[in-house]
Amino acid sequence: MATDPSIYFRQLLSGRDFAVGDPVATQMVNFVYAIGDRSTGECVIVDPAYAVDDLIDTLAADGMTVTGVLATHYHPDHVGGSMMGHTIEGVPRLLERLSVPVHVQAPEARWVSKTTGIAESDLAAHESGDVVRVGGVAIELLHTPGHTPGSQCFLVDGRLVTGDTLFLEGCGRTDLPGSDVGQMYESLQRLATLPGGTVVFPGHRYSLPSSGTLDVIREQNYVYKPSSKDQWLTMFGN
């Protein structure tokens, strides 16, 4: 895939690249992404949950300043909050250090606020197809409900950051509060219409590779095996 060299794109794995020694971060194997403009030194950070200070400092060492947050969905391992008896610092800690917008899909705003404790006024609520600009870099926000009501993916320069909507193997759970198995089917089908060379970057490392092209995922991922929504609901309905 030919990519624009002016675009800063970095993938970081919890428990390995940051939050080293944190048992929850290590167990959850979350990916965090930074997307920005090398010429301006601005970037947004996707799903900062653990070791937020370390993440900000790591990006600063690359000459990048965090100017916003992109939240794929409201779960604590992506934005912070309480999980498994642990408190994950997440976006609230980031906002203590930086005054930046937190970009969410409108249906997710109240869920993010409730999970993290931050005010909805701290959130920038979007519709599907909205574009967030970081310097000269355009990031398209794609609403992909199913895992949660306002799950979203981010498309930039042939890369698709999918959060917990689509993994290289499988997809996000649809048996949790706010989940909808029918919406997940529709969202996965929408993603499948993107060019086959699009590189998918998931929200967790649930497979050995850290990314993969959409054409290979469509061929190999079992979530694309059903040939109709009825078949999907038969196989994956809760």
C-alpha beads as a LAMMPS data file, in Angstrom:
LAMMPS data file: protein, C-alpha beads

238 atoms
237 bonds

1 atom types
1 bond types

-500.0 500.0 xlo xhi
-500.0 500.0 ylo yhi
-500.0 500.0 zlo zhi

Masses

1 110.0

Atoms # bond

1 1 1 0.000 0.000 0.000
2 1 1 1.407 3.387 -1.029
3 1 1 0.950 5.819 1.835
4 1 1 1.418 9.551 2.213
5 1 1 4.785 10.107 3.969
6 1 1 3.494 13.329 5.526
7 1 1 1.020 11.319 7.620
8 1 1 2.155 10.212 11.053
9 1 1 0.608 6.854 11.979
10 1 1 1.750 4.822 14.955
11 1 1 0.329 1.645 16.507
12 1 1 1.113 0.946 20.179
13 1 1 0.277 -2.244 22.112
14 1 1 -0.698 -2.128 25.790
15 1 1 1.549 -4.135 28.065
16 1 1 4.363 -4.077 25.505
17 1 1 4.832 -0.534 24.186
18 1 1 3.203 1.249 27.119
19 1 1 1.633 0.316 30.484
20 1 1 4.380 -2.297 30.828
21 1 1 3.798 -4.290 34.003
22 1 1 0.117 -3.348 34.239
23 1 1 -1.675 -6.725 34.475
24 1 1 -4.971 -5.422 33.082
25 1 1 -3.318 -3.676 30.139
26 1 1 -1.254 -6.780 29.435
27 1 1 -4.285 -9.071 29.600
28 1 1 -6.489 -6.864 27.413
29 1 1 -3.871 -6.352 24.637
30 1 1 -5.427 -3.074 23.496
31 1 1 -3.988 -1.131 20.588
32 1 1 -3.708 2.645 20.771
33 1 1 -3.157 4.636 17.594
34 1 1 -1.743 8.074 16.931
35 1 1 -2.635 9.765 13.649
36 1 1 -1.257 13.124 12.642
37 1 1 0.516 15.520 10.351
38 1 1 4.303 15.336 10.478
39 1 1 4.675 18.844 9.090
40 1 1 2.646 20.503 11.855
41 1 1 3.499 18.049 14.630
42 1 1 -0.174 17.639 15.533
43 1 1 -1.820 14.287 16.167
44 1 1 -4.951 12.715 17.606
45 1 1 -4.815 9.661 19.807
46 1 1 -7.247 6.764 19.452
47 1 1 -8.554 5.094 22.631
48 1 1 -6.052 6.217 25.279
49 1 1 -6.926 4.135 28.344
50 1 1 -3.825 2.982 30.243
51 1 1 -0.653 4.885 31.176
52 1 1 -1.881 8.081 29.556
53 1 1 1.120 10.149 30.683
54 1 1 3.469 7.628 29.094
55 1 1 1.503 7.774 25.835
56 1 1 1.631 11.575 25.685
57 1 1 5.352 11.557 26.454
58 1 1 6.045 8.831 23.879
59 1 1 4.378 10.877 21.165
60 1 1 6.173 14.026 22.340
61 1 1 9.466 12.162 21.871
62 1 1 8.400 11.738 18.232
63 1 1 7.867 15.490 17.989
64 1 1 4.078 15.151 18.079
65 1 1 1.580 17.072 20.204
66 1 1 -1.797 15.522 21.015
67 1 1 -4.577 17.863 19.865
68 1 1 -7.560 15.539 20.193
69 1 1 -8.921 12.121 21.097
70 1 1 -10.799 9.734 18.832
71 1 1 -12.887 7.247 20.829
72 1 1 -13.991 4.089 19.033
73 1 1 -16.533 3.264 21.765
74 1 1 -17.312 3.665 25.445
75 1 1 -15.857 0.543 27.057
76 1 1 -13.373 1.265 29.882
77 1 1 -10.450 -0.527 28.214
78 1 1 -10.743 2.055 25.424
79 1 1 -11.632 5.314 27.206
80 1 1 -11.166 4.650 30.920
81 1 1 -13.472 3.832 33.791
82 1 1 -14.078 0.899 36.117
83 1 1 -13.482 -2.649 34.889
84 1 1 -12.951 -5.945 36.717
85 1 1 -12.496 -4.077 39.998
86 1 1 -9.798 -1.852 38.506
87 1 1 -9.918 1.845 37.723
88 1 1 -8.505 2.708 34.306
89 1 1 -7.475 6.362 34.088
90 1 1 -8.208 6.911 30.401
91 1 1 -9.616 10.091 28.905
92 1 1 -10.217 11.848 32.266
93 1 1 -6.475 11.758 32.953
94 1 1 -5.684 12.990 29.459
95 1 1 -8.044 15.954 29.898
96 1 1 -6.275 16.835 33.139
97 1 1 -3.105 17.361 31.119
98 1 1 -4.511 18.653 27.838
99 1 1 -7.566 20.686 26.864
100 1 1 -8.579 18.856 23.686
101 1 1 -11.824 17.660 22.091
102 1 1 -12.919 14.045 22.448
103 1 1 -14.537 12.948 19.192
104 1 1 -17.401 10.441 19.470
105 1 1 -20.426 9.441 17.459
106 1 1 -23.538 11.193 18.776
107 1 1 -25.259 7.958 19.954
108 1 1 -22.190 7.146 22.075
109 1 1 -21.906 10.468 23.928
110 1 1 -23.983 9.611 26.984
111 1 1 -22.336 6.195 27.256
112 1 1 -18.819 7.708 27.205
113 1 1 -19.862 10.320 29.756
114 1 1 -21.387 7.720 32.074
115 1 1 -18.397 5.360 31.833
116 1 1 -15.641 7.941 32.269
117 1 1 -17.371 10.588 34.363
118 1 1 -16.436 13.384 31.976
119 1 1 -19.120 15.878 30.984
120 1 1 -20.867 15.544 27.641
121 1 1 -19.753 19.142 27.015
122 1 1 -16.185 17.778 26.762
123 1 1 -17.265 15.599 23.840
124 1 1 -17.463 16.539 20.166
125 1 1 -20.475 14.569 18.889
126 1 1 -20.383 13.532 15.225
127 1 1 -22.441 11.859 12.530
128 1 1 -21.158 9.152 10.208
129 1 1 -19.106 10.598 7.372
130 1 1 -17.869 13.581 9.366
131 1 1 -14.211 14.428 8.884
132 1 1 -11.763 15.402 11.622
133 1 1 -8.767 17.336 10.341
134 1 1 -5.381 17.193 12.026
135 1 1 -3.173 19.702 10.302
136 1 1 -3.581 18.750 6.653
137 1 1 -4.659 15.164 7.393
138 1 1 -8.330 14.234 6.939
139 1 1 -9.743 11.387 9.041
140 1 1 -13.211 10.132 8.103
141 1 1 -15.432 8.908 10.935
142 1 1 -17.584 5.882 10.073
143 1 1 -20.468 4.997 12.399
144 1 1 -20.462 1.208 12.838
145 1 1 -23.001 0.291 15.544
146 1 1 -23.343 -3.259 16.762
147 1 1 -20.748 -3.721 19.485
148 1 1 -22.077 -0.496 21.048
149 1 1 -24.643 2.059 19.810
150 1 1 -22.041 4.574 18.703
151 1 1 -19.049 2.444 17.771
152 1 1 -17.011 4.124 15.062
153 1 1 -14.093 3.364 12.762
154 1 1 -11.548 5.801 11.347
155 1 1 -10.467 5.871 7.706
156 1 1 -7.290 7.692 6.727
157 1 1 -5.000 7.223 3.730
158 1 1 -5.988 3.617 3.027
159 1 1 -5.905 2.614 6.690
160 1 1 -8.996 1.657 8.690
161 1 1 -8.844 1.732 12.490
162 1 1 -11.718 -0.539 13.522
163 1 1 -11.774 -0.604 17.327
164 1 1 -13.922 -3.548 18.428
165 1 1 -16.114 -3.565 15.324
166 1 1 -13.858 -5.799 13.225
167 1 1 -10.837 -7.871 14.197
168 1 1 -8.575 -9.768 11.836
169 1 1 -10.338 -12.867 13.169
170 1 1 -13.887 -12.300 14.396
171 1 1 -15.686 -9.143 15.485
172 1 1 -16.759 -7.429 18.689
173 1 1 -19.212 -9.040 21.081
174 1 1 -22.920 -8.398 20.599
175 1 1 -24.169 -9.689 23.970
176 1 1 -23.245 -6.624 26.031
177 1 1 -25.347 -3.596 27.094
178 1 1 -26.062 -1.481 24.003
179 1 1 -25.019 -4.228 21.581
180 1 1 -27.154 -5.207 18.592
181 1 1 -26.377 -8.273 16.492
182 1 1 -28.397 -7.046 13.501
183 1 1 -26.616 -3.702 13.470
184 1 1 -23.278 -5.485 13.660
185 1 1 -24.104 -7.392 10.481
186 1 1 -24.976 -4.146 8.670
187 1 1 -21.807 -2.442 9.897
188 1 1 -19.568 -5.310 8.805
189 1 1 -21.199 -5.295 5.389
190 1 1 -20.561 -1.556 5.028
191 1 1 -16.895 -2.035 5.863
192 1 1 -16.704 -4.854 3.328
193 1 1 -17.505 -2.377 0.532
194 1 1 -14.241 -0.488 1.095
195 1 1 -11.355 -1.179 -1.317
196 1 1 -9.735 -4.568 -0.761
197 1 1 -6.309 -3.044 -0.231
198 1 1 -7.502 -1.074 2.782
199 1 1 -5.364 -2.071 5.770
200 1 1 -7.363 -2.899 8.896
201 1 1 -5.915 -1.933 12.282
202 1 1 -8.021 -3.502 15.080
203 1 1 -8.616 -2.440 18.670
204 1 1 -7.009 -5.550 20.202
205 1 1 -4.269 -7.964 19.241
206 1 1 -6.415 -11.084 19.132
207 1 1 -4.357 -12.655 16.343
208 1 1 -0.644 -12.915 15.642
209 1 1 -0.558 -10.198 12.933
210 1 1 -1.193 -6.636 14.074
211 1 1 -2.960 -5.595 10.865
212 1 1 -4.273 -7.085 7.646
213 1 1 -5.777 -6.112 4.320
214 1 1 -9.539 -6.070 3.964
215 1 1 -9.537 -8.428 0.995
216 1 1 -7.782 -11.120 3.040
217 1 1 -10.071 -10.514 6.018
218 1 1 -13.170 -10.810 3.833
219 1 1 -11.826 -14.127 2.528
220 1 1 -10.670 -15.640 5.821
221 1 1 -12.665 -14.095 8.680
222 1 1 -15.619 -16.286 9.661
223 1 1 -17.848 -13.233 10.231
224 1 1 -18.006 -12.844 6.442
225 1 1 -19.048 -16.453 5.803
226 1 1 -22.859 -15.965 6.115
227 1 1 -24.344 -15.077 2.717
228 1 1 -27.377 -13.223 4.101
229 1 1 -28.537 -11.397 7.202
230 1 1 -30.833 -14.316 8.052
231 1 1 -27.852 -16.671 8.002
232 1 1 -25.874 -14.208 10.117
233 1 1 -28.647 -14.010 12.734
234 1 1 -28.907 -17.787 12.804
235 1 1 -25.181 -18.134 13.405
236 1 1 -24.515 -15.150 15.650
237 1 1 -27.884 -14.228 17.183
238 1 1 -27.789 -14.232 20.965

Bonds

1 1 1 2
2 1 2 3
3 1 3 4
4 1 4 5
5 1 5 6
6 1 6 7
7 1 7 8
8 1 8 9
9 1 9 10
10 1 10 11
11 1 11 12
12 1 12 13
13 1 13 14
14 1 14 15
15 1 15 16
16 1 16 17
17 1 17 18
18 1 18 19
19 1 19 20
20 1 20 21
21 1 21 22
22 1 22 23
23 1 23 24
24 1 24 25
25 1 25 26
26 1 26 27
27 1 27 28
28 1 28 29
29 1 29 30
30 1 30 31
31 1 31 32
32 1 32 33
33 1 33 34
34 1 34 35
35 1 35 36
36 1 36 37
37 1 37 38
38 1 38 39
39 1 39 40
40 1 40 41
41 1 41 42
42 1 42 43
43 1 43 44
44 1 44 45
45 1 45 46
46 1 46 47
47 1 47 48
48 1 48 49
49 1 49 50
50 1 50 51
51 1 51 52
52 1 52 53
53 1 53 54
54 1 54 55
55 1 55 56
56 1 56 57
57 1 57 58
58 1 58 59
59 1 59 60
60 1 60 61
61 1 61 62
62 1 62 63
63 1 63 64
64 1 64 65
65 1 65 66
66 1 66 67
67 1 67 68
68 1 68 69
69 1 69 70
70 1 70 71
71 1 71 72
72 1 72 73
73 1 73 74
74 1 74 75
75 1 75 76
76 1 76 77
77 1 77 78
78 1 78 79
79 1 79 80
80 1 80 81
81 1 81 82
82 1 82 83
83 1 83 84
84 1 84 85
85 1 85 86
86 1 86 87
87 1 87 88
88 1 88 89
89 1 89 90
90 1 90 91
91 1 91 92
92 1 92 93
93 1 93 94
94 1 94 95
95 1 95 96
96 1 96 97
97 1 97 98
98 1 98 99
99 1 99 100
100 1 100 101
101 1 101 102
102 1 102 103
103 1 103 104
104 1 104 105
105 1 105 106
106 1 106 107
107 1 107 108
108 1 108 109
109 1 109 110
110 1 110 111
111 1 111 112
112 1 112 113
113 1 113 114
114 1 114 115
115 1 115 116
116 1 116 117
117 1 117 118
118 1 118 119
119 1 119 120
120 1 120 121
121 1 121 122
122 1 122 123
123 1 123 124
124 1 124 125
125 1 125 126
126 1 126 127
127 1 127 128
128 1 128 129
129 1 129 130
130 1 130 131
131 1 131 132
132 1 132 133
133 1 133 134
134 1 134 135
135 1 135 136
136 1 136 137
137 1 137 138
138 1 138 139
139 1 139 140
140 1 140 141
141 1 141 142
142 1 142 143
143 1 143 144
144 1 144 145
145 1 145 146
146 1 146 147
147 1 147 148
148 1 148 149
149 1 149 150
150 1 150 151
151 1 151 152
152 1 152 153
153 1 153 154
154 1 154 155
155 1 155 156
156 1 156 157
157 1 157 158
158 1 158 159
159 1 159 160
160 1 160 161
161 1 161 162
162 1 162 163
163 1 163 164
164 1 164 165
165 1 165 166
166 1 166 167
167 1 167 168
168 1 168 169
169 1 169 170
170 1 170 171
171 1 171 172
172 1 172 173
173 1 173 174
174 1 174 175
175 1 175 176
176 1 176 177
177 1 177 178
178 1 178 179
179 1 179 180
180 1 180 181
181 1 181 182
182 1 182 183
183 1 183 184
184 1 184 185
185 1 185 186
186 1 186 187
187 1 187 188
188 1 188 189
189 1 189 190
190 1 190 191
191 1 191 192
192 1 192 193
193 1 193 194
194 1 194 195
195 1 195 196
196 1 196 197
197 1 197 198
198 1 198 199
199 1 199 200
200 1 200 201
201 1 201 202
202 1 202 203
203 1 203 204
204 1 204 205
205 1 205 206
206 1 206 207
207 1 207 208
208 1 208 209
209 1 209 210
210 1 210 211
211 1 211 212
212 1 212 213
213 1 213 214
214 1 214 215
215 1 215 216
216 1 216 217
217 1 217 218
218 1 218 219
219 1 219 220
220 1 220 221
221 1 221 222
222 1 222 223
223 1 223 224
224 1 224 225
225 1 225 226
226 1 226 227
227 1 227 228
228 1 228 229
229 1 229 230
230 1 230 231
231 1 231 232
232 1 232 233
233 1 233 234
234 1 234 235
235 1 235 236
236 1 236 237
237 1 237 238
